[in-house]
Amino acid sequence: MIEKGYVQVYTGNGKGKTTASLGLALRGAGAGFKIFIAQFMKSGDYNEIKALKRFSDLITIEQFGYKGFVRGKPMPEDFEAAKKGLIRVKEVLSSANYDMVILEEGNVAVMCGLFPVTTLLQIIDLKPDNVELIITGRGAMPEIIERADLVTEMKEIKHYFKKGVKARTGIEK
């Protein structure tokens, strides 16, 4: 359905990267797009997964993480989960079944060493012309920023976490 798809990157240390990509997914579903979301480095029953189940005819979300978000040094299982995610994303891009593909935390997976930036660049190269590709996560590498058509940096100015506010259900988790 998309005539010309672009590469969008949402990065930076501020809140809103995943929220922006999920907003695009919702908007795309409203237009009848088929969307695939690969959540790298995440596993578990996040509230966005519960909500997106209501759109399961248009939005597919799969997680490629091991025991939650990677904290510190990745474990072998983290590398295996990322590898499975990359294989799945390549299948999705070559299938011609999706209009929009979102790699949530794709930048962080590179930053943590789960796969090299060259692999993420190869994913960009595989993107068909009529597919919108969105990559989220802090720490986008300069090579990714250079190749993207749209880059937005979320910059933290002030955050209530610094006052001890924990992640709230329905807002941050």
TIRO-2110 file (N, C-alpha, C; in Angstrom, 1 decimal):
// TIRO-2110
0.8, -1.2, 0.0, N, 1, A
0.0, 0.0, 0.0, CA, 1, A
0.8, 1.3, 0.0, C, 1, A
2.0, 1.2, 0.6, N, 2, A
2.9, 2.3, 0.6, CA, 2, A
3.6, 2.5, -0.8, C, 2, A
3.5, 3.6, -1.4, N, 3, A
4.2, 3.8, -2.7, CA, 3, A
5.7, 3.9, -2.5, C, 3, A
6.2, 4.7, -1.6, N, 4, A
7.6, 4.8, -1.4, CA, 4, A
7.8, 4.7, 0.1, C, 4, A
8.6, 3.7, 0.6, N, 5, A
8.9, 3.6, 2.0, CA, 5, A
10.3, 4.2, 2.3, C, 5, A
10.4, 4.7, 3.5, N, 6, A
11.6, 5.3, 4.0, CA, 6, A
12.1, 4.7, 5.2, C, 6, A
13.3, 5.0, 5.6, N, 7, A
14.0, 4.5, 6.9, CA, 7, A
13.9, 5.6, 7.9, C, 7, A
13.2, 5.3, 9.0, N, 8, A
13.1, 6.3, 10.1, CA, 8, A
13.9, 5.8, 11.3, C, 8, A
14.6, 6.6, 12.0, N, 9, A
15.3, 6.3, 13.2, CA, 9, A
14.9, 7.2, 14.4, C, 9, A
14.5, 6.6, 15.5, N, 10, A
14.2, 7.3, 16.7, CA, 10, A
15.2, 6.9, 17.8, C, 10, A
16.0, 7.9, 18.2, N, 11, A
17.2, 7.6, 19.1, CA, 11, A
17.2, 8.7, 20.1, C, 11, A
18.3, 8.6, 21.0, N, 12, A
18.5, 9.6, 22.0, CA, 12, A
18.2, 9.0, 23.4, C, 12, A
18.5, 9.8, 24.4, N, 13, A
18.4, 9.4, 25.8, CA, 13, A
17.1, 9.7, 26.4, C, 13, A
16.2, 10.4, 25.7, N, 14, A
14.9, 10.8, 26.2, CA, 14, A
13.8, 9.7, 26.0, C, 14, A
12.7, 9.9, 26.7, N, 15, A
11.6, 9.0, 26.6, CA, 15, A
10.8, 9.3, 25.3, C, 15, A
10.3, 8.2, 24.7, N, 16, A
9.4, 8.4, 23.6, CA, 16, A
9.7, 7.6, 22.3, C, 16, A
10.8, 6.9, 22.3, N, 17, A
11.3, 6.3, 21.1, CA, 17, A
10.3, 5.1, 20.7, C, 17, A
10.1, 4.2, 21.7, N, 18, A
9.1, 3.1, 21.4, CA, 18, A
7.7, 3.7, 21.2, C, 18, A
7.4, 4.7, 22.0, N, 19, A
6.0, 5.3, 21.9, CA, 19, A
5.8, 5.8, 20.5, C, 19, A
6.8, 6.5, 19.9, N, 20, A
6.7, 7.0, 18.6, CA, 20, A
6.5, 5.9, 17.6, C, 20, A
7.3, 4.8, 17.7, N, 21, A
7.1, 3.7, 16.7, CA, 21, A
5.8, 3.0, 16.9, C, 21, A
5.3, 2.9, 18.1, N, 22, A
4.0, 2.3, 18.3, CA, 22, A
2.9, 3.2, 17.7, C, 22, A
3.1, 4.5, 17.9, N, 23, A
2.1, 5.5, 17.3, CA, 23, A
2.1, 5.3, 15.7, C, 23, A
3.2, 5.1, 15.1, N, 24, A
3.3, 4.9, 13.7, CA, 24, A
2.6, 3.6, 13.3, C, 24, A
2.8, 2.6, 14.1, N, 25, A
2.1, 1.3, 13.9, CA, 25, A
0.6, 1.4, 14.0, C, 25, A
0.1, 2.2, 15.0, N, 26, A
-1.3, 2.4, 15.1, CA, 26, A
-1.9, 3.2, 14.0, C, 26, A
-1.1, 4.2, 13.5, N, 27, A
-1.6, 5.1, 12.4, CA, 27, A
-1.6, 4.2, 11.1, C, 27, A
-0.6, 3.4, 11.0, N, 28, A
-0.5, 2.5, 9.8, CA, 28, A
-1.6, 1.5, 9.8, C, 28, A
-1.9, 0.9, 10.9, N, 29, A
-3.0, 0.0, 11.0, CA, 29, A
-4.4, 0.7, 10.6, C, 29, A
-4.5, 1.9, 11.0, N, 30, A
-5.7, 2.7, 10.7, CA, 30, A
-5.8, 2.9, 9.2, C, 30, A
-4.7, 2.9, 8.5, N, 31, A
-4.7, 3.0, 7.0, CA, 31, A
-4.8, 1.6, 6.3, C, 31, A
-4.9, 0.6, 7.1, N, 32, A
-4.9, -0.8, 6.6, CA, 32, A
-3.6, -1.4, 6.3, C, 32, A
-2.5, -0.8, 6.8, N, 33, A
-1.2, -1.4, 6.6, CA, 33, A
-1.0, -2.7, 7.4, C, 33, A
-0.2, -3.6, 6.9, N, 34, A
0.2, -4.8, 7.7, CA, 34, A
1.6, -4.4, 8.3, C, 34, A
1.7, -4.6, 9.6, N, 35, A
2.9, -4.1, 10.3, CA, 35, A
3.5, -5.3, 11.1, C, 35, A
4.9, -5.3, 11.0, N, 36, A
5.6, -6.3, 11.8, CA, 36, A
6.5, -5.6, 12.8, C, 36, A
6.4, -5.9, 14.0, N, 37, A
7.3, -5.3, 15.1, CA, 37, A
8.2, -6.4, 15.7, C, 37, A
9.5, -6.2, 15.6, N, 38, A
10.4, -7.0, 16.2, CA, 38, A
11.0, -6.3, 17.4, C, 38, A
10.7, -6.8, 18.6, N, 39, A
11.2, -6.2, 19.8, CA, 39, A
12.5, -7.0, 20.2, C, 39, A
13.7, -6.3, 19.9, N, 40, A
14.9, -6.9, 20.3, CA, 40, A
15.2, -6.6, 21.8, C, 40, A
15.8, -7.6, 22.5, N, 41, A
16.3, -7.4, 23.9, CA, 41, A
15.1, -7.3, 24.8, C, 41, A
13.9, -7.7, 24.4, N, 42, A
12.8, -7.6, 25.3, CA, 42, A
12.1, -9.0, 25.3, C, 42, A
11.6, -9.3, 26.4, N, 43, A
10.6, -10.5, 26.6, CA, 43, A
9.7, -10.1, 27.7, C, 43, A
8.5, -10.7, 27.6, N, 44, A
7.6, -10.4, 28.7, CA, 44, A
6.3, -9.8, 28.2, C, 44, A
5.4, -9.7, 29.1, N, 45, A
4.0, -9.2, 28.7, CA, 45, A
3.9, -7.7, 29.0, C, 45, A
4.6, -6.9, 28.1, N, 46, A
4.4, -5.5, 28.2, CA, 46, A
3.0, -5.1, 27.8, C, 46, A
2.6, -4.0, 28.3, N, 47, A
1.2, -3.5, 28.0, CA, 47, A
1.0, -3.2, 26.5, C, 47, A
2.0, -2.8, 25.8, N, 48, A
1.8, -2.6, 24.4, CA, 48, A
1.4, -3.9, 23.7, C, 48, A
2.0, -5.0, 24.1, N, 49, A
1.7, -6.3, 23.5, CA, 49, A
0.2, -6.6, 23.8, C, 49, A
-0.3, -6.4, 25.0, N, 50, A
-1.7, -6.6, 25.3, CA, 50, A
-2.6, -5.8, 24.4, C, 50, A
-2.2, -4.5, 24.2, N, 51, A
-3.1, -3.6, 23.4, CA, 51, A
-3.0, -4.0, 22.0, C, 51, A
-1.9, -4.3, 21.5, N, 52, A
-1.7, -4.6, 20.0, CA, 52, A
-2.4, -5.9, 19.6, C, 52, A
-2.7, -6.8, 20.6, N, 53, A
-3.4, -8.0, 20.3, CA, 53, A
-4.8, -7.7, 19.7, C, 53, A
-5.3, -6.5, 20.0, N, 54, A
-6.6, -6.1, 19.5, CA, 54, A
-6.5, -5.8, 18.0, C, 54, A
-5.3, -5.6, 17.5, N, 55, A
-5.1, -5.3, 16.1, CA, 55, A
-4.3, -6.5, 15.4, C, 55, A
-4.5, -7.7, 15.9, N, 56, A
-3.7, -8.8, 15.5, CA, 56, A
-3.9, -9.2, 14.0, C, 56, A
-5.0, -8.7, 13.4, N, 57, A
-5.2, -8.9, 12.0, CA, 57, A
-4.2, -8.0, 11.1, C, 57, A
-3.7, -7.0, 11.7, N, 58, A
-2.9, -6.0, 11.0, CA, 58, A
-1.4, -5.9, 11.6, C, 58, A
-1.3, -6.1, 12.9, N, 59, A
0.0, -5.9, 13.6, CA, 59, A
0.4, -7.2, 14.2, C, 59, A
1.6, -7.6, 13.8, N, 60, A
2.3, -8.7, 14.4, CA, 60, A
3.5, -8.2, 15.2, C, 60, A
3.5, -8.7, 16.4, N, 61, A
4.6, -8.3, 17.3, CA, 61, A
5.3, -9.5, 17.9, C, 61, A
6.6, -9.6, 17.7, N, 62, A
7.4, -10.8, 18.2, CA, 62, A
8.6, -10.2, 19.0, C, 62, A
8.9, -11.0, 20.1, N, 63, A
10.0, -10.6, 20.9, CA, 63, A
11.2, -11.5, 20.7, C, 63, A
12.3, -10.8, 20.7, N, 64, A
13.6, -11.5, 20.6, CA, 64, A
14.6, -11.1, 21.7, C, 64, A
14.2, -11.4, 22.9, N, 65, A
15.0, -11.1, 24.1, CA, 65, A
15.0, -12.3, 25.0, C, 65, A
15.8, -12.3, 25.9, N, 66, A
16.0, -13.4, 26.9, CA, 66, A
15.8, -12.8, 28.3, C, 66, A
14.8, -13.3, 29.0, N, 67, A
14.6, -12.9, 30.4, CA, 67, A
14.6, -11.4, 30.6, C, 67, A
13.8, -10.7, 29.8, N, 68, A
13.7, -9.2, 29.9, CA, 68, A
14.9, -8.5, 29.2, C, 68, A
14.9, -7.2, 29.5, N, 69, A
15.9, -6.3, 28.8, CA, 69, A
17.3, -6.6, 29.3, C, 69, A
18.3, -6.5, 28.4, N, 70, A
19.7, -6.8, 28.7, CA, 70, A
20.2, -5.7, 29.7, C, 70, A
20.8, -6.1, 30.8, N, 71, A
21.4, -5.2, 31.7, CA, 71, A
22.8, -5.7, 31.9, C, 71, A
23.8, -4.9, 31.6, N, 72, A
25.2, -5.3, 31.8, CA, 72, A
25.6, -6.1, 30.6, C, 72, A
26.5, -7.1, 30.8, N, 73, A
27.0, -7.9, 29.8, CA, 73, A
26.0, -8.9, 29.2, C, 73, A
25.8, -9.0, 27.9, N, 74, A
24.8, -9.9, 27.4, CA, 74, A
25.3, -11.4, 27.6, C, 74, A
24.3, -12.2, 27.8, N, 75, A
24.5, -13.7, 28.0, CA, 75, A
24.4, -14.4, 26.6, C, 75, A
24.9, -15.6, 26.5, N, 76, A
24.8, -16.3, 25.3, CA, 76, A
23.4, -16.4, 24.7, C, 76, A
22.4, -16.5, 25.6, N, 77, A
21.0, -16.6, 25.2, CA, 77, A
20.6, -15.3, 24.6, C, 77, A
21.1, -14.1, 25.0, N, 78, A
20.8, -12.8, 24.4, CA, 78, A
21.2, -12.8, 23.0, C, 78, A
22.4, -13.3, 22.7, N, 79, A
23.0, -13.4, 21.3, CA, 79, A
22.1, -14.3, 20.5, C, 79, A
21.7, -15.4, 21.0, N, 80, A
20.8, -16.4, 20.3, CA, 80, A
19.5, -15.7, 20.0, C, 80, A
18.9, -15.0, 20.9, N, 81, A
17.6, -14.4, 20.7, CA, 81, A
17.7, -13.3, 19.6, C, 81, A
18.8, -12.5, 19.6, N, 82, A
19.0, -11.5, 18.6, CA, 82, A
19.2, -12.1, 17.2, C, 82, A
19.9, -13.2, 17.2, N, 83, A
20.1, -13.9, 15.9, CA, 83, A
18.8, -14.4, 15.3, C, 83, A
17.9, -15.0, 16.2, N, 84, A
16.6, -15.4, 15.7, CA, 84, A
15.8, -14.2, 15.2, C, 84, A
15.9, -13.1, 15.9, N, 85, A
15.2, -11.9, 15.5, CA, 85, A
15.7, -11.4, 14.1, C, 85, A
17.0, -11.4, 13.9, N, 86, A
17.5, -11.0, 12.6, CA, 86, A
17.0, -11.9, 11.5, C, 86, A
17.0, -13.2, 11.7, N, 87, A
16.6, -14.1, 10.7, CA, 87, A
15.1, -13.8, 10.4, C, 87, A
14.3, -13.6, 11.5, N, 88, A
12.9, -13.4, 11.3, CA, 88, A
12.6, -12.1, 10.5, C, 88, A
13.4, -11.0, 10.8, N, 89, A
13.2, -9.7, 10.2, CA, 89, A
13.6, -9.9, 8.7, C, 89, A
14.6, -10.6, 8.4, N, 90, A
15.0, -10.8, 7.0, CA, 90, A
13.9, -11.6, 6.2, C, 90, A
13.3, -12.6, 6.9, N, 91, A
12.2, -13.3, 6.3, CA, 91, A
11.0, -12.4, 6.0, C, 91, A
10.7, -11.5, 7.0, N, 92, A
9.6, -10.6, 6.9, CA, 92, A
9.8, -9.6, 5.7, C, 92, A
11.0, -9.1, 5.6, N, 93, A
11.3, -8.1, 4.6, CA, 93, A
11.2, -8.7, 3.2, C, 93, A
11.6, -10.0, 3.1, N, 94, A
11.6, -10.6, 1.8, CA, 94, A
10.2, -11.2, 1.4, C, 94, A
9.3, -11.3, 2.4, N, 95, A
8.0, -11.9, 2.2, CA, 95, A
7.0, -11.0, 1.4, C, 95, A
7.2, -9.7, 1.3, N, 96, A
6.3, -8.8, 0.7, CA, 96, A
4.9, -8.8, 1.3, C, 96, A
4.8, -9.3, 2.6, N, 97, A
3.5, -9.3, 3.3, CA, 97, A
3.3, -8.1, 4.2, C, 97, A
4.3, -7.3, 4.4, N, 98, A
4.2, -6.2, 5.4, CA, 98, A
4.5, -4.9, 4.7, C, 98, A
3.8, -3.8, 5.2, N, 99, A
4.0, -2.5, 4.7, CA, 99, A
5.0, -1.7, 5.6, C, 99, A
5.0, -2.1, 6.8, N, 100, A
5.9, -1.4, 7.8, CA, 100, A
6.6, -2.4, 8.7, C, 100, A
7.9, -2.2, 8.9, N, 101, A
8.6, -3.1, 9.8, CA, 101, A
9.3, -2.2, 10.8, C, 101, A
9.1, -2.6, 12.1, N, 102, A
9.7, -1.8, 13.2, CA, 102, A
10.7, -2.7, 13.9, C, 102, A
12.0, -2.2, 14.1, N, 103, A
13.0, -2.9, 14.8, CA, 103, A
13.2, -2.1, 16.1, C, 103, A
12.4, -2.5, 17.1, N, 104, A
12.4, -1.8, 18.4, CA, 104, A
13.7, -2.2, 19.1, C, 104, A
14.4, -1.2, 19.6, N, 105, A
15.7, -1.4, 20.3, CA, 105, A
16.8, -2.0, 19.4, C, 105, A
16.6, -1.8, 18.1, N, 106, A
17.6, -2.3, 17.1, CA, 106, A
18.9, -1.6, 17.4, C, 106, A
18.9, -0.3, 17.6, N, 107, A
20.1, 0.5, 17.9, CA, 107, A
20.8, 0.0, 19.2, C, 107, A
20.1, -0.3, 20.2, N, 108, A
20.6, -0.7, 21.5, CA, 108, A
21.3, -2.1, 21.3, C, 108, A
20.6, -3.0, 20.5, N, 109, A
21.2, -4.3, 20.3, CA, 109, A
22.6, -4.2, 19.6, C, 109, A
22.8, -3.2, 18.7, N, 110, A
24.1, -2.9, 18.1, CA, 110, A
25.0, -2.4, 19.2, C, 110, A
24.5, -1.4, 20.0, N, 111, A
25.4, -0.8, 21.0, CA, 111, A
25.9, -1.8, 22.0, C, 111, A
25.0, -2.8, 22.4, N, 112, A
25.4, -3.8, 23.3, CA, 112, A
26.2, -5.0, 22.7, C, 112, A
26.4, -4.9, 21.4, N, 113, A
27.2, -5.9, 20.7, CA, 113, A
26.5, -7.2, 20.4, C, 113, A
25.2, -7.2, 20.4, N, 114, A
24.4, -8.4, 20.0, CA, 114, A
24.6, -8.7, 18.5, C, 114, A
24.8, -7.7, 17.7, N, 115, A
25.1, -7.9, 16.3, CA, 115, A
25.8, -6.6, 15.9, C, 115, A
26.6, -6.7, 14.8, N, 116, A
27.4, -5.5, 14.4, CA, 116, A
26.5, -4.5, 13.6, C, 116, A
26.9, -3.3, 13.5, N, 117, A
26.2, -2.2, 12.8, CA, 117, A
26.1, -2.6, 11.3, C, 117, A
27.1, -3.4, 10.8, N, 118, A
27.0, -3.8, 9.4, CA, 118, A
25.8, -4.7, 9.2, C, 118, A
25.4, -5.4, 10.2, N, 119, A
24.2, -6.3, 10.0, CA, 119, A
22.9, -5.4, 9.9, C, 119, A
22.8, -4.4, 10.7, N, 120, A
21.7, -3.4, 10.7, CA, 120, A
21.7, -2.7, 9.3, C, 120, A
22.9, -2.4, 8.8, N, 121, A
22.9, -1.7, 7.5, CA, 121, A
22.5, -2.7, 6.4, C, 121, A
22.8, -4.0, 6.6, N, 122, A
22.3, -5.0, 5.6, CA, 122, A
20.7, -5.1, 5.6, C, 122, A
20.2, -5.0, 6.8, N, 123, A
18.7, -5.0, 7.0, CA, 123, A
18.1, -3.8, 6.2, C, 123, A
18.8, -2.6, 6.3, N, 124, A
18.3, -1.4, 5.6, CA, 124, A
18.4, -1.7, 4.0, C, 124, A
19.5, -2.4, 3.6, N, 125, A
19.6, -2.7, 2.2, CA, 125, A
18.6, -3.7, 1.7, C, 125, A
18.1, -4.6, 2.6, N, 126, A
17.0, -5.5, 2.2, CA, 126, A
15.7, -4.9, 2.1, C, 126, A
15.5, -3.7, 2.7, N, 127, A
14.1, -3.1, 2.7, CA, 127, A
13.6, -2.9, 1.3, C, 127, A
12.5, -3.5, 1.0, N, 128, A
11.9, -3.2, -0.3, CA, 128, A
11.5, -1.7, -0.4, C, 128, A
11.4, -1.2, -1.6, N, 129, A
11.0, 0.2, -1.8, CA, 129, A
9.7, 0.6, -1.2, C, 129, A
8.8, -0.3, -1.1, N, 130, A
7.4, 0.1, -0.7, CA, 130, A
7.2, -0.3, 0.8, C, 130, A
8.3, -0.5, 1.6, N, 131, A
8.2, -0.8, 3.0, CA, 131, A
8.8, 0.3, 3.8, C, 131, A
8.1, 0.8, 4.8, N, 132, A
8.6, 1.8, 5.8, CA, 132, A
9.4, 1.0, 6.9, C, 132, A
10.6, 1.3, 7.1, N, 133, A
11.4, 0.7, 8.1, CA, 133, A
11.7, 1.7, 9.3, C, 133, A
11.4, 1.3, 10.5, N, 134, A
11.6, 2.1, 11.6, CA, 134, A
12.6, 1.4, 12.6, C, 134, A
13.6, 2.1, 13.0, N, 135, A
14.6, 1.5, 14.0, CA, 135, A
14.6, 2.4, 15.2, C, 135, A
14.4, 1.8, 16.4, N, 136, A
14.4, 2.6, 17.6, CA, 136, A
15.6, 2.2, 18.5, C, 136, A
15.8, 3.1, 19.5, N, 137, A
16.8, 2.8, 20.5, CA, 137, A
17.8, 3.8, 20.6, C, 137, A
18.2, 4.1, 21.8, N, 138, A
19.3, 5.1, 22.0, CA, 138, A
20.6, 4.6, 21.4, C, 138, A
21.5, 5.5, 21.2, N, 139, A
22.8, 5.1, 20.7, CA, 139, A
22.9, 4.8, 19.2, C, 139, A
22.1, 5.3, 18.4, N, 140, A
22.2, 5.0, 16.9, CA, 140, A
23.6, 5.3, 16.4, C, 140, A
24.2, 4.4, 15.7, N, 141, A
25.5, 4.6, 15.2, CA, 141, A
25.5, 5.6, 14.0, C, 141, A
26.6, 6.3, 13.9, N, 142, A
26.6, 7.3, 12.8, CA, 142, A
26.3, 6.8, 11.4, C, 142, A
26.7, 5.5, 11.2, N, 143, A
26.4, 4.9, 9.9, CA, 143, A
24.9, 4.7, 9.7, C, 143, A
24.2, 4.4, 10.7, N, 144, A
22.7, 4.3, 10.6, CA, 144, A
22.0, 5.7, 10.4, C, 144, A
22.5, 6.6, 11.2, N, 145, A
22.0, 8.0, 11.0, CA, 145, A
22.2, 8.5, 9.6, C, 145, A
23.4, 8.2, 9.0, N, 146, A
23.7, 8.6, 7.7, CA, 146, A
22.8, 8.0, 6.7, C, 146, A
22.5, 6.7, 6.8, N, 147, A
21.6, 6.0, 5.9, CA, 147, A
20.1, 6.2, 6.0, C, 147, A
19.7, 6.7, 7.2, N, 148, A
18.3, 6.9, 7.4, CA, 148, A
17.8, 8.1, 6.6, C, 148, A
16.5, 8.1, 6.3, N, 149, A
15.9, 9.2, 5.7, CA, 149, A
15.3, 10.3, 6.7, C, 149, A
15.0, 9.8, 7.8, N, 150, A
14.4, 10.6, 8.9, CA, 150, A
15.1, 10.2, 10.2, C, 150, A
15.6, 11.1, 11.0, N, 151, A
16.2, 10.8, 12.3, CA, 151, A
15.7, 11.8, 13.3, C, 151, A
15.1, 11.3, 14.4, N, 152, A
14.6, 12.1, 15.5, CA, 152, A
15.4, 11.7, 16.7, C, 152, A
16.0, 12.7, 17.4, N, 153, A
16.6, 12.4, 18.6, CA, 153, A
15.8, 12.9, 19.8, C, 153, A
15.4, 11.9, 20.6, N, 154, A
14.7, 12.3, 21.9, CA, 154, A
15.7, 12.7, 22.9, C, 154, A
15.6, 13.9, 23.4, N, 155, A
16.6, 14.4, 24.3, CA, 155, A
15.9, 14.6, 25.7, C, 155, A
16.5, 14.0, 26.7, N, 156, A
16.0, 14.2, 28.0, CA, 156, A
16.3, 15.6, 28.5, C, 156, A
15.3, 16.3, 28.9, N, 157, A
15.5, 17.6, 29.6, CA, 157, A
15.3, 17.5, 31.1, C, 157, A
14.3, 16.7, 31.4, N, 158, A
13.9, 16.5, 32.8, CA, 158, A
13.1, 15.2, 32.8, C, 158, A
13.3, 14.4, 33.9, N, 159, A
12.6, 13.2, 34.0, CA, 159, A
12.3, 12.9, 35.4, C, 159, A
11.1, 12.5, 35.7, N, 160, A
10.7, 12.2, 37.1, CA, 160, A
11.3, 11.0, 37.7, C, 160, A
12.0, 10.1, 36.9, N, 161, A
12.7, 9.0, 37.4, CA, 161, A
13.8, 9.5, 38.4, C, 161, A
14.4, 10.6, 38.1, N, 162, A
15.4, 11.2, 38.9, CA, 162, A
15.0, 11.6, 40.3, C, 162, A
13.6, 11.7, 40.4, N, 163, A
13.1, 12.0, 41.7, CA, 163, A
12.5, 10.7, 42.4, C, 163, A
12.9, 9.5, 41.8, N, 164, A
12.5, 8.3, 42.4, CA, 164, A
11.2, 7.7, 41.9, C, 164, A
10.6, 8.3, 40.9, N, 165, A
9.4, 7.7, 40.4, CA, 165, A
9.7, 6.5, 39.6, C, 165, A
9.1, 5.4, 39.9, N, 166, A
9.3, 4.1, 39.3, CA, 166, A
8.4, 4.0, 38.0, C, 166, A
8.8, 3.1, 37.1, N, 167, A
8.1, 2.9, 35.8, CA, 167, A
6.6, 2.6, 36.2, C, 167, A
5.7, 3.3, 35.5, N, 168, A
4.3, 3.2, 35.9, CA, 168, A
3.6, 2.4, 34.8, C, 168, A
2.7, 1.5, 35.2, N, 169, A
1.9, 0.7, 34.3, CA, 169, A
1.1, 1.6, 33.4, C, 169, A
1.1, 1.3, 32.1, N, 170, A
0.3, 2.1, 31.2, CA, 170, A
1.0, 3.4, 30.7, C, 170, A
2.1, 3.7, 31.3, N, 171, A
2.8, 5.0, 30.9, CA, 171, A
4.2, 4.6, 30.4, C, 171, A
5.0, 3.9, 31.3, N, 172, A
6.3, 3.5, 30.9, CA, 172, A
6.4, 2.0, 30.7, C, 172, A
5.5, 1.2, 31.1, N, 173, A
5.5, -0.2, 31.0, CA, 173, A
4.1, -0.8, 30.8, C, 173, A
END
